[in-house]
């Protein structure tokens, strides 16, 4: 059984995490950790309760950063915050699409950003897993989904990750070794087992966002309207007018072990503007950026066709949106 | 047991000092230590909502995904604390009138979900109601009668607030 510790501040929390090492788990909302513990996917020796730590709270401009969001914010509060709703709608939409309202009342932004990857073969009971040959994620040497894969292909189902990657966010992480910032673009690995570059002694403390003069949108394709992990998600952020697009960041989520920046699609929009023919070509080009896709939770070939459809849908909606004003 | 400790928990206004094991979830403590069996243990993965309770901010939270030790010093409301000596809560009354019940297993969770919605948003629209109820499932029938009941409860509570400035609802 694990030991539970409740640090009073961030210093105590990072000290406890450094002492616990790989056998420590952070507990904030608990909506993923408790399920993973029940399924025997993690068995921490120490659980560090960081819910409500003052250093993880707060949202607003901070120093040089136009917006700093404490990683401990509940997804409900993130989705309803007036600044987020008005200026970073893709993030509000992404936060709102996680789980149910009950879950969002508990789950935090930091937790969603480091959500463990999921797979139909591992996210099951221990007995279920025991009836299969172990895979890359369960200390074995194969992938049940893509037989030829030399790495784990479990899916990163975070909804806030693609939205924040489209918004070009940075993360702040703190450990006993100090504080560092990392671009979200450098935070994830295309590996279902080691899916983030976060060190085992680091806590995500905040998300830092650039000034928002962008049109942004997030959408999520699910089996049902509520509660599901996505078959695929798409987030996009564009700056400039339709004829003179200055930047276009288009990101597909829930299609691989990391959120995928659709660089070819974005380059087409920047080069040719946001118009029907460019959008159609960008949607077709998304396939190149996706690479090999594990069609977990969906039929073969589905996800590539889905992403094409999502790019069309999101860019067409953005094209019709009014330009943001200050 | 060495991993047992006491927590102070205020449930429905009553303060309890309860021994808990570190791995106990809030629903374990409510049911097994305090005998409050209205809060159910269902999917234990955040999908069904039968363990819904209201935290001290009025929001719906899942008692099966909360470690009891994390609730030390906090207050919550369970289904047992919803009715008053004066009578049923408008949400409960509306569930009765609209027959928004079949086997009943999901009913406490649905009522807590609806109450949390109305406590945090007195005038929810259709989308708000759907969004809230998406986290509390009924497997017998569906959500139509539940939604009718919630809409009725909204009207009742709004009327009661207008009639009685102190916000009490009719008995």
Boltz contact constraints between the chains, C-beta under 6 A:
constraints:
  - contact:
      token1: [A, 1]
      token2: [B, 3]
      max_distance: 6.0
  - contact:
      token1: [A, 1]
      token2: [B, 23]
      max_distance: 6.0
  - contact:
      token1: [A, 4]
      token2: [B, 22]
      max_distance: 6.0
  - contact:
      token1: [A, 4]
      token2: [B, 69]
      max_distance: 6.0
  - contact:
      token1: [A, 30]
      token2: [B, 65]
      max_distance: 6.0
  - contact:
      token1: [A, 30]
      token2: [B, 66]
      max_distance: 6.0
  - contact:
      token1: [A, 31]
      token2: [B, 46]
      max_distance: 6.0
  - contact:
      token1: [A, 31]
      token2: [B, 65]
      max_distance: 6.0
  - contact:
      token1: [A, 34]
      token2: [B, 65]
      max_distance: 6.0
  - contact:
      token1: [A, 35]
      token2: [B, 45]
      max_distance: 6.0
  - contact:
      token1: [A, 49]
      token2: [B, 70]
      max_distance: 6.0
  - contact:
      token1: [A, 100]
      token2: [B, 134]
      max_distance: 6.0
  - contact:
      token1: [A, 100]
      token2: [B, 135]
      max_distance: 6.0
  - contact:
      token1: [A, 101]
      token2: [B, 131]
      max_distance: 6.0
  - contact:
      token1: [A, 101]
      token2: [B, 132]
      max_distance: 6.0
  - contact:
      token1: [A, 101]
      token2: [B, 135]
      max_distance: 6.0
  - contact:
      token1: [A, 102]
      token2: [B, 49]
      max_distance: 6.0
  - contact:
      token1: [A, 102]
      token2: [B, 60]
      max_distance: 6.0
  - contact:
      token1: [A, 102]
      token2: [B, 62]
      max_distance: 6.0
  - contact:
      token1: [A, 102]
      token2: [B, 135]
      max_distance: 6.0
  - contact:
      token1: [A, 103]
      token2: [B, 46]
      max_distance: 6.0
  - contact:
      token1: [A, 105]
      token2: [B, 59]
      max_distance: 6.0
  - contact:
      token1: [A, 105]
      token2: [B, 61]
      max_distance: 6.0
  - contact:
      token1: [A, 106]
      token2: [B, 61]
      max_distance: 6.0
  - contact:
      token1: [A, 226]
      token2: [B, 134]
      max_distance: 6.0
  - contact:
      token1: [A, 227]
      token2: [B, 134]
      max_distance: 6.0
